[in-house]
Amino acid sequence: MVHGTAVVEPGASVGPGTRVWHHAHVRDGAVIGAGCTIGKNVFVDGGVVVGDRVKVQNNVSLYRGCGSRTPSSWGRAPSSPTTASRER
């Protein structure tokens, strides 16, 4: 699934079952595996390889030289009410 506002350039590879959300941009030459989630406003540069079942959180930019071939999650973890209250 590629959201209508996302851009997946010709020459980019997006695996089956991967979701590319609002305003994401996947450049020519990027490789994204199966079952991934590419969050809102994510940038994936050409030459980046993202393996299967990887979640890239909103507003993350992945430039050449970045990549993960194992299931993982990239980006800031959401704050729970407990952590948020300690951060103030």
Backbone torsions as a table, in degrees:
resi	resn	phi	psi	omega
1	MET	NA	125.3	174.6
2	VAL	-120.0	119.3	-179.7
3	HIS	-61.0	150.5	-177.3
4	GLY	-60.7	-22.9	179.5
5	THR	-94.9	-5.8	179.8
6	ALA	-81.1	154.7	176.9
7	VAL	-119.6	120.4	171.2
8	VAL	-117.6	108.4	-174.9
9	GLU	-69.7	151.0	173.2
10	PRO	-57.1	137.1	-178.6
11	GLY	97.1	-10.4	173.0
12	ALA	-84.6	148.3	179.5
13	SER	-116.1	122.2	178.9
14	VAL	-121.8	120.8	-175.0
15	GLY	-71.4	165.0	-179.7
16	PRO	-63.6	141.9	177.6
17	GLY	78.4	2.1	178.3
18	THR	-82.2	139.9	178.4
19	ARG	-111.0	127.2	178.1
20	VAL	-114.8	114.9	-170.4
21	TRP	-92.5	-175.5	-173.2
22	HIS	-44.3	132.4	170.2
23	HIS	58.5	17.2	174.8
24	ALA	-75.3	155.5	179.6
25	HIS	-136.0	117.9	178.8
26	VAL	-112.8	115.7	-173.3
27	ARG	-80.7	158.7	173.7
28	ASP	-52.1	130.0	178.8
29	GLY	93.3	-7.3	175.4
30	ALA	-77.3	147.1	178.2
31	VAL	-126.0	120.3	178.5
32	ILE	-120.6	129.0	-175.4
33	GLY	-74.3	-168.1	-177.4
34	ALA	-83.4	147.5	172.9
35	GLY	68.0	25.8	-179.3
36	CYS	-91.4	163.1	170.2
37	THR	-123.9	120.9	176.9
38	ILE	-108.3	109.4	-170.9
39	GLY	-71.6	178.8	-179.2
40	LYS	-61.0	133.5	173.7
41	ASN	64.9	28.3	177.8
42	VAL	-86.6	142.4	175.6
43	PHE	-115.8	125.7	176.9
44	VAL	-120.6	112.4	-176.0
45	ASP	-75.7	159.3	174.4
46	GLY	-61.0	141.1	-179.7
47	GLY	92.2	-10.6	177.7
48	VAL	-81.0	136.8	176.8
49	VAL	-116.9	121.9	177.3
50	VAL	-116.1	121.7	-176.9
51	GLY	-73.4	-172.7	-179.0
52	ASP	-70.4	147.5	172.9
53	ARG	58.7	36.5	176.5
54	VAL	-99.2	137.9	175.5
55	LYS	-110.3	124.0	176.1
56	VAL	-108.5	114.1	-175.3
57	GLN	-66.3	165.6	179.7
58	ASN	-54.1	145.0	172.3
59	ASN	65.1	23.5	177.4
60	VAL	-95.6	141.3	175.1
61	SER	-115.2	127.5	177.9
62	LEU	-113.5	114.5	-177.8
63	TYR	-102.1	166.1	179.0
64	ARG	-45.7	137.2	-179.2
65	GLY	98.5	-16.7	175.8
66	CYS	-90.4	159.2	174.0
67	GLY	163.7	163.3	177.4
68	SER	-149.8	126.7	178.5
69	ARG	-100.2	-0.2	179.8
70	THR	-116.7	154.4	178.4
71	PRO	-56.4	130.0	-178.8
72	SER	-161.7	178.1	176.8
73	SER	-133.9	129.4	-179.3
74	TRP	-113.8	136.6	177.8
75	GLY	124.1	176.3	-178.5
76	ARG	-73.1	131.0	176.1
77	ALA	-71.2	140.9	178.9
78	PRO	-63.2	144.6	178.7
79	SER	-79.4	137.1	173.0
80	SER	-88.1	162.7	178.3
81	PRO	-55.3	-34.3	-179.9
82	THR	-67.0	-47.7	-179.3
83	THR	-69.2	-39.4	-178.8
84	ALA	-59.9	-40.8	-178.4
85	SER	-68.6	-31.6	178.5
86	ARG	-74.1	-27.2	-177.4
87	GLU	-74.7	-19.1	-176.0
88	ARG	-78.4	NA	NA
